[in-house]
């Protein structure tokens, strides 16, 4: 998707600058990664249009910079996961990316810090609704979106599970020589699996 944490942080910085709150890039990154700001103030709205008409003001302290009040910036940042065009990014939204995966896979998992945005666990109901509208009739009903139990650490738990398999590394990995042959490609499919990384 091309919408990682740095893109969201950059977009938040732009929104803050529009509100005459200016930080240099490094300070902004440190600030929005603080739990009190990221988890306490930022969130993903269940209904973006309805949220725009609400009073969502909240204040945060930024070290020696003083206190600042923000409003719609709190949820506009997370909304670009679903509407990338808000940040000028030409890519599909999260719900569309998941829908594309579901056409080819039995399950899909969202991991990382962005998957643990405050209230993202409630937005999953909207994601279910959007998926039912996107997926073709050939995809069976009964789709359930379950919030990741370990939040930002989910990917690490998955990697740990794979590394404990008796077939590891086997079809899961490639040699350094194989990696060098395909390193200019975004990924390589081996035995119907996407393989990443390299072994000595």
N, C-alpha and C positions, 0 to 999 in steps of 0.2 A: 504493500500500500504506500510506502514511503512516508508514513506518518508516525514516526517514533517520538520518543520523549523530547528530543532536541527540537523537533519541529513544533511541538505543542508549546514548549518553553519559549521559542522564538515568537510564536503567534501571541502568547500572553504578553511578552515584552512589548510588541507592537500595540496591543490594546492598552497597556499601562501608559505608554508614551502618548497615546491619543487622549488619555485622561491626565496628561501633564505629570505623570509619575515616571521619572527617568532614572535608570540604573545603567551602569556599563554591563556588558554581556555576562561577564564572569559573576558579578554580584547578583544579577538576575537569576542565573542558573542556581546559585547557592540558595537564594531566597525561596524560589518556588519549589525547591526540593525539600525545604523544611516541612516536617509533618504538620505543623500548625497551620501552614499556608496551603500546602497541597491537599492534605486530607481534611483539614478543618474548614477551609473556605472554598476550594475548588470542587465542583461536582458536575455530574452529567444530568441534565434535565430530562425528566420523563416525557414532558411535552414542551419542546423548545419554544414554539410560538406563544403558548400560554405563559411561559416563564418570562418572556420579554415584557409582559404587562404587569408583572409583580414587583413589589419592592424587595429587592434582594441585597440591599446594602449590608456590608460587613467591613470591619476594620481589622488591620493587621499591623504589627510593629515590625520594623525592619532595622534591627540593630541600632546603630547611631544615627540612622536616617530619619527617625521619627515614626509617627503613625500615619497610615494611609487608608482611605476609604474607597472600596471598589463595589461595583454592583453587577451589571450583566457580564462583566469580564469573568466572573466566577464560573459561569456555565458556558460561555461562548467558546472558551478554550477547548473543553471536552467535546463540544458539539462538532468540531471539525473532523472528529473520528467518523461521524455519520454524514456530515456535509462538508467535505474537503474544499469545495469551491469557496466557502466563507474565508478561507485562508489563501485563496488563489492557487490551490493545488488541483491539478487536473488528474484525478484518479478516482477509483470507485470508493464508495463509502464502506464502512466496516460491515454493515448488514449485507451489502452486495458481494463483498469478498467472501463472507461466510456462506452466502447462498451459492456462490460459484463452487466453493469447496464441497458443499453438501451434495452437489450434482455428481461428484466423483468419489466421495468418501462417506463412510457410515457415520463418522463423527468428526468434529473439529473442536479444537481447544484454543481458547484465548488466554494468553499468559503475559506476564510483564506488569510493570507498574501501572500502565494505562488501563489494564483490565481491573484494577483495584481502585479506580477513582471512587470517591465518595458517591454513593447512590448508584454506581454502575450496577450493583447487585439488584437494584430495583428496575433499572433500564432494561434488564434482560427480558422483562415481560413485553416491552415494546419491540425488542429484537425478535422475539418469537412471532409477534404479529407481522412484522415486516418480512420475515422469512417466509411465512405462509403466503404472503402476497407475491413474493418473488419466485418461489420454486415452482417448477412445472408439476402438473397433476401426477406425473409418473413417480414423483417422490412421495412415499407414503406419509400419511398423517401421523400425528403423535410426536412431532418434533418437540423436544424439551431443551430449553437453554438453562443450564445449571451454572451458577456463579462458581469460579474456581475456589476450592476450599483453602488453598495455600496462597492465594493472591499472587504477589510478584515472584514468589519462590516456586510456583508450579512447574516452570520449565526445568528447574534443577531437580525436582522430584522425578520428573519424567526421564531425565538423563540418567539419574541414579538407577531407576528401574531397568532401563535398557542395558546399562553397564553390568547389571547383575544377571542378565540372561545367559544361559549356557551357550547360546549361539553368538555371543558377543566375543570379538568384534565381527567376525564373519561377514554377513551381508550388510551390516550396519556401517562399516567403515571402508576406507580405501587406503592403499599404500601411498607413500610420499610420491613415488613415481607416477602412479595413477592420478594423483591430485595435480601434479605439475602439468599433466597432459590436458587437464580440463580447467585449470585455474583461471582462465580468462572467461569461463562461463559462469553464470550466476549459480547454477547447480547442475548436478548430473544425476540421472536416474539409473539405478543399478538394481536389478532384480525387483523392479516395480517399486523401489523405495528411493526416496530422495536422500542421497548420502552427502554428508558434509564433514569437513575436517580431514585430517591425514594421520597416517600411522608411519613411524620411522621404518 
